[in-house]
Amino acid sequence: MQTNPHRWFGVGQSSAADSRKAGAEAAAEAIGGREAKAVFVFASVSHDLAELLRGVRMEAGADAEIVGATTMGEMGSAGVTSGGISVAALGGDGFTVQTRAARIDRAHPREAGAAVAEALHDMDDEHKVLIMFADGLTGQPHEIVRGAYSSIGASVPLVGGFAADDRNFKATYQFYGDEAHTGAVVGLALGSDGPIGIGVAHGWRRIEPPMIVTKATGPHIYELDGEPALDVLLRRNNFDGSAEEFFDRGRSLQPLGLSRRSGEDIRVIHSGDDEARTVWGTADVPQGALVWLMEGDRQSLLDGAAWSCTEAVARLEGLPPLGVLAFDCGGRRAGLIEGGLEQEIQAMRTALSDAPFAGFYTFGEIARVRGALGTHHLTLVTLALA
């Protein structure tokens, strides 16, 4: 199988302090004077976002669809930035692009996911994917993904990331056209006459024995193995102290692995209540689920990054990757400082045979393939195009 030789994928980055200049520089590098159909923008919330998007539009032209999100760090083929911008762009024959945006109603978050999934309406390309960027602070992120899935079913994969705001935890922004929204979901439906590959990997390992979630609602876990969840978590970590002390002493990223046919989906437990003896995170943990405490080190995280890329490329039916979008967890970034970030980029370059890639560190990753629930943490999700 061969794909259209006139299609292209490019990436660019900038650390310029002037926001319009940064947007224009990164977009110009990614687009390279070609006619872009879609431009993906990943930028620090520290920028003047309106000016940054003006700079991107100057290079993208009037007809390009612009989508993206604010970040907890920007990544690309050239490396990782903090306070910068990373851009990916694609165009040429064989790509179809349609977009939608929706406001998230906190009482009915599924509706926003279903609304952006309408971007796939009347798209009859052989290969399709819905790429989503959602506010990472509105709560119930899994419901947004479920809303999209309820609209399109299992036939079209979902990928993307939840927007971040560096480490401020105040407001995140989603890019749609020339505007930065907050409290929204943006969806870009991408159709292609070439294969699309998705990789999902994290590198975390199980700590035996497993536990049963015997009482839970959404992201809130009340009981594990029939005991108060906080008691079990502290005991399994050999920690004698309060929930506040536990989650403040370098354990704010306590990973739990949910059993799946393809491995474990990661959930991050980051808070607890000393009186109620409960714990919670940001994504749902189903009652009755089998879960493990998870452990990992720098090398296992790097191996996870390489495997995510390898898995995505392996699904391209033998064709080389044209380019890759990457959605990496901000929690993984925290575990890869002091040289590890550069090692992760190099591991990705090697696994992708130096194909261009761009993406961002997220508040949570979206990948719904092979029956997964769709929301992930401490995971690298990659979308490869041929």
MARLOZA-627720 format. One record per atom (N, C-alpha, C): residue in one letter; y, x, z. Coordinates in steps of 0.1 Angstrom, whole numbers, plus 2048, in hexadecimal, padded with zeros to 3 digits. Layout:
N
aYXZ ...
***
This chain:
386
m7F4808800 m800800800 m80C809800 q8178057F8 q82380C7F8 q82F8027FB t839807802 t8447FF805 t84F8027FB n8597FA7FA n8647FC7F1 n86B8097F3 p86C8127E9 p87381F7EB p88281E7EE h8888137EC h8968127ED h89A80D7FB r89180A804 r894807812 r89781381A w89F812824 w8A381D82C w8A581983B f8A4823844 f8A7821852 f8AE82E857 g8B982D85E g8C0838863 g8C5836871 v8C8842878 v8CC841886 v8D884A887 g8E0847892 g8EC850895 g8EF84E8A3 q8F68588A9 q8FA8588B7 q90885E8B8 s90F85B8C3 s91C8618C6 s91F8608D4 s92686B8D9 s92A86B8E7 s93986C8E8 a9408688DD a94F8688DC a95485F8E7 a95F8638EE a96585B8F8 a96C84F8F3 d9738508E7 d97A8458E1 d96F83B8DB s97082F8E0 s9658258DD s9658228CE r9708208C7 r96F81D8B9 r96A8298B1 k96E8358B5 k9698418AF k95A8438B1 a9558408BD a9478418C0 a93F8378B7 g94482B8B6 g93C8218AE g93C8258A0 a94782A89B a94882E88D a93F83A88A e940844893 e938850891 e92984D890 a92484689A a91684389B a91183A88F a91983088C a916827881 a91682F873 a920838871 a92183F865 a915848863 e91084F86E e90585786D e8F884F86A a8F7843870 a8EB83B86D a8EB83585F i8F683185B i8F782A84E i8F8833842 g8FF83E844 g900848839 g90584382C g90F83A82C g915835820 g90D82B819 r90282681E r8F981D817 r8FD80E81B e8F7805815 e8FA7F7818 e8F07F2823 a8F57EF82F a8ED7EC83A a8EA7DD83A k8DE7D983E k8DB7CB840 k8DB7C884F a8D77D1857 a8D77CF866 a8DB7DC86D v8E37DB877 v8E87E687F v8E57E388D f8DE7EC894 f8DB7EA8A2 f8E37F48AA v8EA7EE8B4 v8F47F68BC v8F07F68CB f8EE8028D0 f8EB8048DE f8F580D8E5 a8FD8078EE a90980E8F3 a90B80C902 s911816908 s914815916 s91F80B919 v91D804924 v9277FA928 v93580092B s93580D92D s942814930 s94B814924 h946811918 h94F81090C h95780490C d962804905 d96A7F8900 d9617F28F5 l9597E88F9 l94F7E38EF l9557DD8E3 a9617D68E4 a9677D08D8 a96B7DB8CF e9717E68D4 e9757F18CB e9697F88C5 l95F7FA8CD l9538008C8 l94D7F98BD l94C7EB8BE l9467E38B3 l94F7E38A7 r95C7E48A9 r9657E689D r9627F3896 g95F7FD89D g95C80A896 g94F80988F v945802895 v93880088E v93A7F7881 r9427ED882 r9457E4876 r94C7EB86B m9557F586E m95C7FC864 m95280385B e947808861 e93D810859 e932807853 a92F7FB85A a9247F3856 a9277EA84B g9347E6849 g9387DD83F g9377CF843 a93D7C683C a93E7B8840 a9317B0841 d9277B4839 d91B7AC838 d9107B0841 a9117BB848 a9067C0850 a9057B785D e8F97B4861 e8F77AE86E e8F77B8879 i8FF7B6883 i9007C088E i8FB7B989B v8F17C08A1 v8EC7BB8AE v8E97C78B7 g8E77C48C4 g8E47CF8CD g8E87CB8DB a8E97D58E4 a8EB7D38F2 a8F17DF8F9 t8F67DC905 t8FA7E790E t8EE7ED915 t8EF7F991B t8E380191E t8E480792C m8D880E92F m8D881793A m8D5825935 g8DA827929 g8D8834922 g8D4831914 e8D983A90B e8D68388FD e8CD8438F8 m8C483F8EF m8BA8498EA m8BA8498DB g8B68548D5 g8B58558C7 g8AE8628C3 s8AC8658B6 s8A58718B2 s8AC87D8B7 a8B987D8B9 a8C08898BD a8C088B8CC g8BC8818D4 g8BB8838E2 g8C08778EA v8C38798F7 v8C786E8FF v8D6870904 t8DE865904 t8EB866909 t8ED85C914 s8F785E91C s8FC855927 s90A853924 g90E846923 g91C844920 g91F845911 g915845909 g9178478FA g91283A8F2 i90F83D8E6 i90B8328DD i9008378D4 s8F682F8D1 s8EB8328C8 s8EA8278BE v8E982A8B1 v8E981F8A7 v8DD82189E a8D681689A a8CC81788F a8D180D884 a8CE810878 a8D280786D a8C7807863 l8C57FC85C l8BB7FB851 l8C17F3845 g8BB7F583A g8BF7EE82E g8B67F0822 g8B97EB817 g8B27ED80B g8A97E1808 d8A27E17FD d8997D77F9 d88D7D5802 g8887C9804 g87C7C780C g87F7C381A f88C7C481F f88F7BF82C f8977B282B t8947A9834 t89B79C836 t8A079C845 v8AC798847 v8B2798854 v8B978A856 q8B6784862 q8BD778866 q8BF779875 t8CB77487A t8CE775889 t8D276888F r8D176889C r8D575C8A4 r8D97628B2 a8E275A8B9 a8E675D8C7 a8E67508CF a8E37518DC a8E47458E4 a8E87498F2 r8EF7408F8 r8F3742906 r8E773F90F i8E574791A i8DA744923 i8DF73A92E d8D872F92F d8DA72593A d8D1729945 r8D672D950 r8CD73295B r8C372795F a8C671B95E a8BD710961 a8B270E957 h8B571294A h8AC71093F h8AB71C936 p8A772893B p8A8734933 p89F734927 r89472C927 r88B72B91B r89372790F e89C71E911 e8A3718905 e8AB7238FD a8B072D904 a8B77388FD a8AD7408F4 g8A17438FA g89774A8F2 g8937428E6 a8917358E8 a88C72D8DD a89772C8D2 a8A472C8D6 a8AF72B8CD a8B07378C4 v8AF7438CA v8B074F8C1 v8A47518B8 a89874B8BC a88C74C8B4 a88E7448A7 e89873C8A6 e89B73489A e8A073E88F a8A374A892 a8A7754888 a89B75687E l88F753882 l884754879 l882748870 h88A73E871 h889732869 h88A73585A d880730853 d87F732844 d87D74083F m87A749848 m877757844 m868758840 d86675B834 d85875B82F d85376982B d859773831 d85578182E d847783833 e84078D82D e832790830 e83179483F h83A79D843 h83A7A2851 h84779E857 k84779A864 k85279586B k85279987A v85E79B880 v85F79E88E v86C798893 l86C79389F l87878E8A6 l87D7998B0 i88879F8AE i88E7A98B6 i8987A28BF m8977A38CD m89F79C8D6 m8A77A58DF f8B37A28E2 f8BB7A98EC f8C179E8F5 a8BE79F902 a8C179590C a8C879B918 d8D179391E d8D779792A d8CD79A935 g8CE7A693B g8C47AA945 g8C77A6953 l8D179E955 l8D579B963 l8D578C966 t8D078495C t8D177595E t8C576F966 g8BB777968 g8AF77296F g8A576C966 q89876C96A q88D765962 q88D76A954 p88C777952 p88C77C944 p87F77893D h874776944 h86877293E h869764937 e87275C93D e87474E938 e87B74F92A i884758928 i88A75A91B i88075D911 v877767914 v86D76B90A v86375F908 r860758912 r85774D910 r85D742907 g86A741908 g871737900 g87073B8F1 a8727488EE a87074C8E0 a86274A8DC y85874E8E4 y84A74C8E0 y84773E8DE s84C7358E6 s8497278E5 s84E7218D7 s8587288D1 s85D7248C5 s8567298B9 i8517368BA i84B73C8AE i83C73E8AF g83673D8BC g82873F8BD g82474D8BC a81774F8BA a81175D8BB a8117648AD s81675D8A3 s815763896 s82076E893 v82B76E89B v836777899 v83877F8A6 p83778C8A5 p8397948B2 p8487948B6 l84A7968C3 l8577978C9 l8597A58CF v8647AB8CD v8677B88D3 v8767B88D7 g87A7C18E0 g8887C28E3 g88A7C88F1 g8967C58F6 g8997CA904 g8A47C290A f8A47C3918 f8AE7BC920 f8BA7C6922 a8C67C191F a8D27C9920 a8D47CE92E a8DA7DA92F a8DD7E093C a8EC7E393C d8F17E8948 d8FF7EC949 d9007F9951 d8FA80494B d8F9810952 d8F180D95F r8F781096A r8F080C977 r8FA804980 n9027FC979 n90C7F4981 n9067E7986 f8FD7E197F f8F67D4982 f9017C9984 k90B7C997B k9157BF97C k9157B5970 a9167BB964 a9167B3958 a9117BB94C t9087B5945 t9037BC938 t9087B492C y9087BB921 y90E7B5915 y9047B6909 q9047AB901 q8FC7AA8F5 q9057A98E9 f9027B18DE f90A7B28D3 f9057A98C8 y90E7A18C2 y90B7978B8 y9177978AE g91579D8A3 g92079E899 g92B7A889F d9377A38A0 d9427AB8A4 d9467A98B3 e93D7A28BA e94079E8C8 e9367A28D2 a93A7A58DE a9317A88E9 a93179C8F2 h9257978F4 h92378B8FD h91C78F90A t91E787914 t916789920 t90F77C924 g90477D92A g8FC77092D g8F676A921 a8F2772917 a8ED76D90A a8E0774906 v8DA76E8FC v8CF7748F5 v8D37758E6 v8D07818E0 v8D27838D2 v8C57858CB g8C277F8C0 g8B57818B9 g8B87858AB l8B178F8A6 l8B1793898 l8A3792893 a8A1789889 a894787882 a894791877 l88A79A877 l8897A486C l87C7A1864 g87E79E857 g87379D84E g8727A9845 s8657AD842 s8637B983A s8577B7831 d8587BE825 d84C7BE81D d8437CA820 g8477D282A g83E7DC82F g8397D983D p82F7E0842 p8297DE84F p8337E185A i8317DA865 i8397DC871 i82F7DF87D g8327EA884 g8297EE88F g8307EE89C i8297E98A7 i82E7E88B4 i8267F08BE g82C7F98C6 g8258008D0 g82A7FC8DE v8217FB8E7 v8247F88F5 v81C8018FE a82380A906 a81C81390F a82581791A h81F81B925 h82781F931 h82282C938 g81582F938 g81083B93E g80D83A94D w80E82E953 w80B82C961 w7FC82B963 r7F782F96E r7E982E971 r7E682597D r7DB81E97D r7D7815988 r7D481D995 i7D88179A0 i7D381C9AD i7CA8119B3 e7BD8159B4 e7B380B9B9 e7B48099C8 p7B07FE9CD p7AA7F29C7 p7B57E99C2 p7B17DF9B9 p7BB7D59B5 p7BE7CB9C0 m7C87C29BD m7CC7B89C7 m7CD7AB9BF i7CB7A09C6 i7CD7939C0 i7DA78D9C5 v7E37889BB v7EF7819BF v7EB7739C3 t7EA7719D0 t7E57649D5 t7F075A9D7 k7FD75E9D7 k8087549D8 k81475B9D2 a81A7549C7 a82675A9C1 a82D74F9B9 t83A7509B7 t8427489AF t84B7509A7 g84A75099A g852758991 g851767995 p85C76E997 p85B77C99B p85977E9AA h8587749B2 h8577759C0 h8497749C5 i84477E9CC i83677F9D0 i83677D9DF y82F7729E3 y82E76F9F2 y8217759F8 e8167759F1 e80A77A9F7 e8027829ED l7FC78D9F2 l7F27959EA l7E57959F2 d7DA7929EC d7CD7919F3 d7CE7889FF g7D677E9FF g7D6774A0A g7DF779A16 e7E6784A15 e7EE78AA1F e7FD78AA1A p80678BA24 p81478CA1F p816798A16 a81C796A0B a81D7A0A00 a8247ADA05 l82E7ACA0D l8357B8A12 l82C7C0A1B d8247BAA23 d81B7C1A2C d8117C9A24 v80B7C3A19 v8017C9A11 v8087D5A0A l8147D3A04 l81A7DE9FD l81D7EAA05 l8227E7A11 l8257F2A1A l8197FAA1F r80E7F2A22 r8027F8A26 r7FC801A1B r7FC7FBA0F r7F6803A04 r7FE810A01 n80A810A05 n81381CA03 n813825A0F n80C821A19 n80C829A26 n81A82AA2B f82181FA2B f82F820A2F f831817A3B d83781DA46 d83A816A52 d849815A54 g84E809A50 g85C807A51 g8607F9A4B s86D7F7A48 s8717EAA43 s8717EAA34 a8737DEA2F a8747DDA20 a8807E4A1B e88B7E3A22 e8977EAA1E e8957F9A1D e88E7FEA27 e88C80DA27 e882811A1C f878808A1A f86E80BA10 f87480CA02 f87C8029FE f8828019F1 f88E80A9EF d89380F9FA d89F8199F9 d89B8279FA r88E82A9FC r88A8389FD r88283D9F1 g88983B9E5 g8838409D9 g8778379D3 r87582C9DA r86A8239D5 r8708169CF s87C8179CB s88280B9C5 s87C8069B8 l87380F9B2 l86C80C9A6 l85D80C9AA q8598029B2 q84B8009B5 q8447F99AA p83C7FF9A2 p8357F8997 p8287F199B l8277E5996 l81A7DE997 l8157DC988 g8087DE987 g8027DC97A g7FA7CF979 l7FE7C6970 l7F77BA96E l7EB7BC963 s7E07B7967 s7D47B995E s7D67B2951 r7D47B9946 r7D47B4938 r7C97B9931 r7C47B3926 r7B97B891E r7BC7C6918 s7C97C8915 s7CD7D590F s7D17DF919 g7D07DC926 g7D57E6931 g7DC7DE93C e7E77E4940 e7EF7DD94A e7FE7DB946 d8037D0948 d8117CD947 d8177D1954 i8237D8954 i8297DD960 i8347D3965 r8347D1972 r83E7C9979 r8447D2983 v8517D2985 v8587DA98F v85B7D299B i8567D59A7 i85A7CF9B3 i8657D79BA h8707D29BC h87C7DA9C1 h8827D59CD s87D7CA9D3 s8847C49DF s8797BD9E8 g87D7BC9F5 g8747B59FE g87C7AFA09 d8767A5A10 d87C79EA1B d8747A0A28 d87A7A7A32 d8737ABA3E d86F79EA46 e876794A45 e873788A4D e86877FA46 a86A77DA39 a860775A32 a85477DA2E r85578AA2E r84A793A2A r846792A1C t85078FA13 t84E78DA05 t8547989FD v85179A9F0 v8577A49E7 v85979D9DA w8627A39D2 w86579E9C5 w86B7A89BB g86A7A59AF g8707AD9A4 g8797A599B t8797A898E t8817A1985 t87A79997A a86C79A97A a864792970 a85978C978 d853781972 d849779979 d83C78197B v83677E986 v828783989 v82077798C p817773983 p810766984 p807765990 q80775A997 q7FE7589A2 q7F075899C g7E775F9A4 g7D976199F g7D776E997 a7E2775994 a7E078198C a7DA78C993 l7D279498C l7CD7A1992 l7D77AC98F v7DA7B399A v7E57BD999 v7E07CA9A0 w7E67D599C w7E47E29A2 w7F17E89A5 l7F27F09B0 l7FD7FA9B1 l7FA8049A6 m8058099A1 m805813996 m80B82099A e80682B994 e80C838997 e80D83F989 g816849989 g81885197E g82185E981 d821867978 d829873979 d83087596C r83888096B r84088295F r837883953 q82C88A954 q82388C948 q81D87F944 s81A87794D s81486A949 s81E861942 l82B862946 l83585A940 l837860931 l83786D930 l839873923 l82D86F91A d82186F91F d81586B918 d81685C913 g81C85491C g81E846919 g82884490D a83384C90D a83C84C902 a83684F8F5 a82E85A8F5 a82785E8E9 a81D8548E4 w81684D8EE w80C8438EA w8138378E4 s81E8338E9 s8258278E4 s82982A8D5 c82E8358D2 c8328398C4 c82583A8BC t81B8408C1 t80E8418B9 t8098348B6 e80982A8BF e80381D8BD e80B8168B3 a8198178B3 a8218108A9 a81E81589B v81E82289A v81B82888D v80D824887 a804824890 a7F682188C a7F5813886 r7FE80A888 r7FE7FD883 r8057FB876 l809806870 l811806863 l807807857 e7FB805859 e7F180484E e7F1812846 g7F281D84E g7F182A847 g7FE82F841 l809827841 l81582C83C l81D833846 p82683D842 p82E84484C p83983B851 p83E83D85D p849835862 p85683885B l85D82D857 l86A82F852 l87583185D g87382B868 g87B82C874 g87682387F v87B82688B v87681F897 v88281B8A0 l88080F8A6 l88980B8B1 l88180C8BE a8888118C8 a8818148D5 a88880D8E0 f8808078E9 f8868008F5 f87F806901 d88680E909 d880816914 d886811921 c87E81192B c88380C938 c88C81593F g897810945 g8A081894D g89981F959 g88E81895E g88781E969 g87F82A964 r87A82A958 r873836952 r87E841951 r88A83E94D r89484894B r89784F958 a897847963 a89984D971 a88E857974 g88285596F g87785E972 g87686A969 l87F86B95F l87F875955 l88B87E955 i89387D95F i89F886960 i89B894962 e8A589D961 e8A38AB963 e8998B1959 g89C8AE94C g8948B4941 g88A8AA93B g8868A0943 g87B89793E g88088E932 l88D88B932 l892883927 l89188A91A e894897919 e89289E90D e8848A0909 q87B8A1913 q86D8A1911 q86889490B e86D88990F e86987C90A e86D87B8FB i87987F8F8 i87E87E8EB i8768878E2 q8728938E6 q86A89C8DE q85C8968DC a8568908E7 a8498898E5 a84A87E8DB m8558778DB m85686C8D1 m8588728C3 r86087C8C1 r8628838B4 r8548878AE t84C88D8B7 t83F8928B2 t8368878AE a83587C8B7 a82C8718B4 a83186A8A7 l83E86A8A4 l843862899 l84586B88D s84087888D s841881882 s84F88387D d858883887 d867885885 d86D87987D a86786D87D a86E862878 a87A85E881 p88585987B p891856883 p88E84B88D f89484C899 f8938418A2 f89F8408AB a8A28338B0 a8AD8318B9 a8AA8258C2 g8B08258CE g8AD81A8D7 g8B581C8E4 f8B18158EE f8B88168FB f8AF814907 y8B4819912 y8AD81791F y8B2809925 t8A8801928 t8AA7F392B t8A97EF939 f8AC7E293C f8A97DC949 f89B7D5948 g8947D693D g8877D093B g8847D092C e8787D0928 e8747D191A e86D7C5916 i86E7C1909 i8687B6903 i85E7BA8F9 a8517B68FB a8477B88F1 a83C7AE8F3 r83B7A58E9 r83179B8EA r82879C8DE v81C7A38E0 v8127A58D6 v8057A48DE r7FB79F8D6 r7ED79F8DC r7EC7978E9 g7F478D8EA g7F37848F6 g7FA788902 a802793902 a80979890E a81478E911 l81778D91E l821784923 l82F78691C g832792919 g83E795911 g84979D918 t84A79C925 t8537A592D t84C7B0933 h8537BC933 h84D7C8938 h8577D0940 h8537D9948 h85B7E394F h8557F094F l85D7FB951 l858808951 l84F80C945 t85380693A t84B80792E t85380B922 l84D811918 l85481490B l84E80B901 v8578038FA v8537FB8EF v8598018E3 t8518028D8 t8568088CC t8537FF8C0 l85C7FD8B7 l85B7F58AB l85C7FE89F a851801898 a85180988C a85180287F l859806876 l85A800869 l85580985E a84E804854 a84A80C849 a85180883C 
***
